[in-house]
Amino acid sequence: MTAVFNFTFVPWFRSVAPYIHMHRGKTFVVGIAGEAIAAGKLQHLAQDLALIQSMGVKIVLVHGFRPQVNEQLAAKGHTPKYSHGMRITDEVALDCAQEAAGQLRYEIEAAFSQGLPNTPMAGSTVRVISGNFITARPVGIVDGVDFQHSGLVRKVDTAGIKQTLDFGAMVLLSPFGFSPTGEAFNLTMEEVATSVASALQADKLIFVTEMPGIRIDPFAPESEDNPIDTELPLRAAEKLLAALPDPKQPTDIAFYLQHCVKACKAGVERSHILPFAVDGALLLEIYVHDGIGTMVVDEKLEALREATADDVGGILQLIEPFEKDGTLVTRSRTEIERDIGNYTILEHDGVIFACAALYPYPENRTAEMAALTVSPDSQGQGDGERVLKRVEQRAKAMGLDSIFVLTTRTMHWFLRRGFVQTDPEHLPEARKRKYNWDRKSQVLVKKLN
């Protein structure tokens, strides 16, 4: 049992470690829908946020309170009123919002103060600090509708929030703001979180919601054949928003997506929509390669480029398992350092997921593509083809007519991509002298058009 645990834990921890290192010192703004708290998810969310903070992430937590306010209104015999997707906050609704916010702040602070034995928070101290960091203004009258005490964010006290985060505390914000004259305004969690993330130029804006994310075909029914689109470029998200009706409720596709787009356009590189129904959704999204929800990103996170000396360690880590099982010929660190300019890599968030090297034989107008490797974490997603195309482009730029590969196990992959098998005798003389006849590698060649 111990051996099995070690076998699964060690590679898992190694795969997570780069993300722990990458996110240390970064600022995340996390908006938690009031529905998540009403569904009893607060305790686990608090534990996960405490874990994330313990790994060096600065966190601003914004809570929602839609169902809690509606519950207070129902208790007083009042019906919630909405227009244009916003609550109309009369005097009664304002009182209910203040009561709900006070109760939720108490529950959230208590959740971060427990540090229970046998939980991820054991022995931890999480300081949670709230404050009047948001200045608000009234929504006013829109299309003849008076929103009364509903407001919009006018200004964010970025200096105060940053000072609190640098102190090592987690900042907790309720969806409330105050005017310079002291008037209170009911805001929305989504607008507060988006405004704070934009003002801070946060590294991530994360919404933990009742929505699982945006599906690949957002207009089709939910099914296994219509999975969540884990990475949505900003341009595609804007196009999708333009095709959607204005959102009226949180379960509408555009409800959270509009805020993700707004944040990305304001300089927040990554905005996420996560389902609170999945235990550990925050951890899965932040520390696992593909995540679990939808991430709207201002640019493709994957960078396809030529390698530098800084990439040697990542390349070694990527190819080592394939060298051990005999798929690849073993290469020393010295050899990779010497040939680093020959390598093309595909990295995602600073982690190398694919690579290949190109060794030209200009006198024969050909080149060998060697060490084509794709991480098991991303196989089947087209990464190998992307690297292959980049290598072909490099070879064409050198004025070469073909590339060839030597392989013992992946011949059919290359055959499907335009390579044809040839005899080792057709290798360039310089390469033929190094050919390992005992290994019996297949030689495949592809003409470059």
DRENKERO-413243 format. One record per residue (C-alpha): residue in three letters; x negated, y negated, z; residue number from 1. Coordinates in steps of 0.5 Angstrom, whole numbers, plus 500, padded with zeros to 3 digits. Layout:
% DRENKERO-413243
r,east,north,up,k
Ala,X,Y,Z,NUM
...
//
This chain:
% DRENKERO-413243
r,east,north,up,k
Met,500,500,500,1
Thr,494,495,502,2
Ala,491,497,495,3
Val,497,495,491,4
Phe,498,489,495,5
Asn,491,487,494,6
Phe,492,488,487,7
Thr,498,484,486,8
Phe,496,478,491,9
Val,489,477,488,10
Pro,490,475,481,11
Trp,496,472,483,12
Phe,492,467,488,13
Arg,487,466,482,14
Ser,492,464,477,15
Val,495,459,482,16
Ala,489,456,485,17
Pro,488,451,479,18
Tyr,494,448,480,19
Ile,493,447,487,20
His,487,444,485,21
Met,490,440,480,22
His,496,437,484,23
Arg,491,435,490,24
Gly,492,427,491,25
Lys,498,427,486,26
Thr,504,423,488,27
Phe,511,427,486,28
Val,518,424,487,29
Val,523,429,489,30
Gly,530,428,488,31
Ile,535,433,492,32
Ala,542,433,490,33
Gly,547,433,496,34
Glu,550,439,493,35
Ala,544,443,495,36
Ile,544,441,502,37
Ala,551,442,502,38
Ala,550,449,500,39
Gly,545,451,506,40
Lys,539,450,502,41
Leu,535,445,506,42
Gln,531,449,510,43
His,528,453,505,44
Leu,527,446,501,45
Ala,524,443,507,46
Gln,519,449,508,47
Asp,517,449,501,48
Leu,516,441,501,49
Ala,512,442,507,50
Leu,507,447,503,51
Ile,506,443,497,52
Gln,504,437,502,53
Ser,500,441,506,54
Met,496,442,499,55
Gly,495,435,498,56
Val,501,432,494,57
Lys,504,426,496,58
Ile,511,426,497,59
Val,517,421,496,60
Leu,523,425,498,61
Val,530,422,496,62
His,536,425,498,63
Gly,543,425,495,64
Phe,550,425,499,65
Arg,556,426,494,66
Pro,559,431,497,67
Gln,558,429,504,68
Val,561,422,502,69
Asn,567,425,499,70
Glu,568,430,505,71
Gln,568,424,510,72
Leu,573,420,505,73
Ala,577,426,505,74
Ala,577,426,513,75
Lys,580,419,513,76
Gly,585,421,508,77
His,582,417,502,78
Thr,581,419,495,79
Pro,574,418,491,80
Lys,574,413,486,81
Tyr,569,413,480,82
Ser,568,410,473,83
His,563,410,468,84
Gly,560,416,472,85
Met,559,411,478,86
Arg,562,411,485,87
Ile,567,405,486,88
Thr,565,403,493,89
Asp,570,400,497,90
Glu,569,398,505,91
Val,572,405,507,92
Ala,567,409,502,93
Leu,561,404,504,94
Asp,563,406,512,95
Cys,563,414,509,96
Ala,556,413,505,97
Gln,553,410,511,98
Glu,555,416,516,99
Ala,553,421,511,100
Ala,547,418,510,101
Gly,545,417,517,102
Gln,547,425,519,103
Leu,543,427,513,104
Arg,537,423,515,105
Tyr,538,427,522,106
Glu,538,434,519,107
Ile,532,433,514,108
Glu,528,430,519,109
Ala,530,436,524,110
Ala,528,441,518,111
Phe,521,438,517,112
Ser,520,438,525,113
Gln,522,445,526,114
Gly,515,449,525,115
Leu,518,455,526,116
Pro,514,462,528,117
Asn,513,467,522,118
Thr,515,461,517,119
Pro,511,457,512,120
Met,511,451,516,121
Ala,508,455,522,122
Gly,504,450,526,123
Ser,505,445,521,124
Thr,506,437,523,125
Val,510,434,517,126
Arg,511,426,519,127
Val,517,423,515,128
Ile,518,416,515,129
Ser,524,412,512,130
Gly,524,405,511,131
Asn,527,399,508,132
Phe,523,400,501,133
Ile,529,399,496,134
Thr,532,392,495,135
Ala,538,392,491,136
Arg,543,388,487,137
Pro,551,389,486,138
Val,553,393,480,139
Gly,559,388,479,140
Ile,564,388,475,141
Val,564,392,469,142
Asp,569,393,463,143
Gly,574,390,468,144
Val,572,395,474,145
Asp,570,392,480,146
Phe,565,396,483,147
Gln,565,392,490,148
His,559,395,494,149
Ser,556,400,489,150
Gly,549,397,487,151
Leu,543,398,483,152
Val,536,398,485,153
Arg,533,391,484,154
Lys,526,392,487,155
Val,521,398,490,156
Asp,516,396,495,157
Thr,511,400,492,158
Ala,506,397,497,159
Gly,509,399,503,160
Ile,511,406,500,161
Lys,503,407,498,162
Gln,501,405,505,163
Thr,506,410,508,164
Leu,503,416,503,165
Asp,496,414,504,166
Phe,497,415,512,167
Gly,499,422,511,168
Ala,507,422,512,169
Met,512,424,507,170
Val,517,418,505,171
Leu,524,419,506,172
Leu,529,415,502,173
Ser,537,415,502,174
Pro,541,412,496,175
Phe,542,405,500,176
Gly,539,399,498,177
Phe,539,392,501,178
Ser,540,385,498,179
Pro,535,379,501,180
Thr,541,377,505,181
Gly,542,383,508,182
Glu,548,386,505,183
Ala,548,394,504,184
Phe,549,397,497,185
Asn,551,404,496,186
Leu,546,407,490,187
Thr,545,414,487,188
Met,540,418,488,189
Glu,538,419,481,190
Glu,537,412,480,191
Val,533,411,486,192
Ala,528,417,485,193
Thr,527,414,478,194
Ser,526,407,480,195
Val,521,409,485,196
Ala,517,414,481,197
Ser,517,409,475,198
Ala,515,403,480,199
Leu,509,408,483,200
Gln,507,411,476,201
Ala,508,418,480,202
Asp,505,424,477,203
Lys,512,428,477,204
Leu,519,426,478,205
Ile,523,432,480,206
Phe,530,433,481,207
Val,533,439,485,208
Thr,540,440,482,209
Glu,546,444,481,210
Met,544,444,474,211
Pro,539,450,472,212
Gly,535,446,466,213
Ile,537,444,459,214
Arg,538,450,455,215
Ile,534,451,448,216
Asp,541,451,445,217
Pro,545,446,449,218
Phe,551,446,446,219
Ala,552,454,446,220
Pro,554,458,452,221
Glu,549,460,457,222
Ser,546,467,456,223
Glu,540,471,456,224
Asp,539,469,448,225
Asn,540,462,450,226
Pro,534,461,455,227
Ile,532,455,459,228
Asp,528,450,455,229
Thr,522,450,460,230
Glu,518,444,456,231
Leu,522,438,452,232
Pro,518,433,449,233
Leu,520,426,450,234
Arg,522,425,443,235
Ala,526,431,443,236
Ala,530,429,449,237
Glu,532,422,446,238
Lys,535,426,440,239
Leu,539,430,444,240
Leu,541,425,449,241
Ala,544,421,443,242
Ala,548,427,441,243
Leu,551,428,448,244
Pro,557,424,450,245
Asp,556,419,456,246
Pro,556,423,463,247
Lys,561,423,468,248
Gln,559,428,473,249
Pro,553,432,475,250
Thr,554,438,471,251
Asp,554,434,465,252
Ile,548,436,461,253
Ala,546,428,460,254
Phe,547,427,467,255
Tyr,540,428,470,256
Leu,537,428,463,257
Gln,538,421,462,258
His,534,419,468,259
Cys,528,424,466,260
Val,528,420,459,261
Lys,528,414,463,262
Ala,522,415,467,263
Cys,518,418,462,264
Lys,519,412,458,265
Ala,517,408,464,266
Gly,510,412,465,267
Val,512,418,469,268
Glu,509,423,464,269
Arg,513,429,467,270
Ser,520,429,469,271
His,523,436,471,272
Ile,530,439,472,273
Leu,530,445,477,274
Pro,536,449,480,275
Phe,537,449,487,276
Ala,540,456,487,277
Val,534,459,485,278
Asp,530,460,492,279
Gly,523,457,491,280
Ala,524,453,485,281
Leu,520,448,487,282
Leu,514,452,488,283
Leu,515,456,481,284
Glu,516,450,477,285
Ile,509,446,480,286
Tyr,505,452,481,287
Val,507,457,475,288
His,505,456,468,289
Asp,512,456,465,290
Gly,516,454,471,291
Ile,523,455,472,292
Gly,527,449,470,293
Thr,526,444,464,294
Met,520,439,464,295
Val,521,433,460,296
Val,514,430,458,297
Asp,512,424,454,298
Glu,506,428,450,299
Lys,505,436,449,300
Leu,501,438,455,301
Glu,497,443,451,302
Ala,491,440,448,303
Leu,488,444,442,304
Arg,481,442,442,305
Glu,473,444,441,306
Ala,470,446,447,307
Thr,465,442,451,308
Ala,460,444,457,309
Asp,465,443,462,310
Asp,469,449,459,311
Val,464,454,460,312
Gly,467,456,467,313
Gly,474,457,464,314
Ile,472,461,458,315
Leu,468,466,462,316
Gln,474,467,467,317
Leu,479,468,461,318
Ile,475,473,457,319
Glu,472,477,463,320
Pro,478,482,463,321
Phe,478,483,456,322
Glu,470,484,456,323
Lys,471,489,462,324
Asp,476,493,458,325
Gly,472,493,452,326
Thr,477,489,448,327
Leu,471,484,447,328
Val,464,484,447,329
Thr,460,482,453,330
Arg,457,475,453,331
Ser,453,472,458,332
Arg,454,465,461,333
Thr,448,463,458,334
Glu,450,465,451,335
Ile,457,461,452,336
Glu,453,455,454,337
Arg,448,455,448,338
Asp,454,456,443,339
Ile,459,452,446,340
Gly,460,447,440,341
Asn,462,453,436,342
Tyr,469,454,441,343
Thr,476,452,440,344
Ile,480,452,446,345
Leu,487,451,448,346
Glu,488,448,455,347
His,495,447,459,348
Asp,495,442,465,349
Gly,487,443,465,350
Val,487,451,465,351
Ile,484,454,459,352
Phe,489,459,456,353
Ala,486,461,449,354
Cys,480,461,446,355
Ala,476,463,440,356
Ala,469,462,437,357
Leu,466,460,430,358
Tyr,460,462,427,359
Pro,458,460,420,360
Tyr,454,463,415,361
Pro,454,457,410,362
Glu,449,461,405,363
Asn,455,466,404,364
Arg,460,461,405,365
Thr,464,465,410,366
Ala,464,465,418,367
Glu,465,470,423,368
Met,471,468,428,369
Ala,469,471,435,370
Ala,472,472,442,371
Leu,479,470,440,372
Thr,483,471,447,373
Val,489,469,449,374
Ser,491,469,457,375
Pro,496,475,459,376
Asp,500,469,462,377
Ser,502,466,455,378
Gln,501,472,450,379
Gly,507,472,445,380
Gln,508,465,445,381
Gly,504,463,439,382
Asp,498,461,442,383
Gly,493,466,438,384
Glu,496,463,432,385
Arg,495,456,434,386
Val,488,457,435,387
Leu,487,461,429,388
Lys,489,455,425,389
Arg,485,451,428,390
Val,479,455,427,391
Glu,481,456,419,392
Gln,481,448,419,393
Arg,474,448,422,394
Ala,472,453,417,395
Lys,475,449,411,396
Ala,472,443,414,397
Met,465,446,413,398
Gly,466,448,406,399
Leu,467,455,407,400
Asp,471,460,403,401
Ser,473,465,408,402
Ile,473,467,415,403
Phe,472,474,418,404
Val,473,478,424,405
Leu,470,484,428,406
Thr,476,488,432,407
Thr,477,495,435,408
Arg,484,494,438,409
Thr,487,488,434,410
Met,487,490,427,411
His,494,490,426,412
Trp,495,483,429,413
Phe,490,480,424,414
Leu,493,484,418,415
Arg,500,481,419,416
Arg,496,474,419,417
Gly,493,475,412,418
Phe,487,478,413,419
Val,485,484,409,420
Gln,480,490,411,421
Thr,473,491,408,422
Asp,467,495,409,423
Pro,462,493,414,424
Glu,457,493,408,425
His,460,487,406,426
Leu,458,483,412,427
Pro,453,477,411,428
Glu,446,480,412,429
Ala,444,476,418,430
Arg,451,479,421,431
Lys,450,486,418,432
Arg,443,487,422,433
Lys,447,485,429,434
Tyr,453,490,427,435
Asn,454,495,432,436
Trp,455,502,428,437
Asp,457,506,435,438
Arg,462,501,437,439
Lys,465,502,430,440
Ser,469,495,429,441
Gln,474,494,424,442
Val,472,488,419,443
Leu,477,484,416,444
Val,477,478,412,445
Lys,481,472,410,446
Lys,480,468,404,447
Leu,481,460,406,448
Asn,486,457,400,449
//
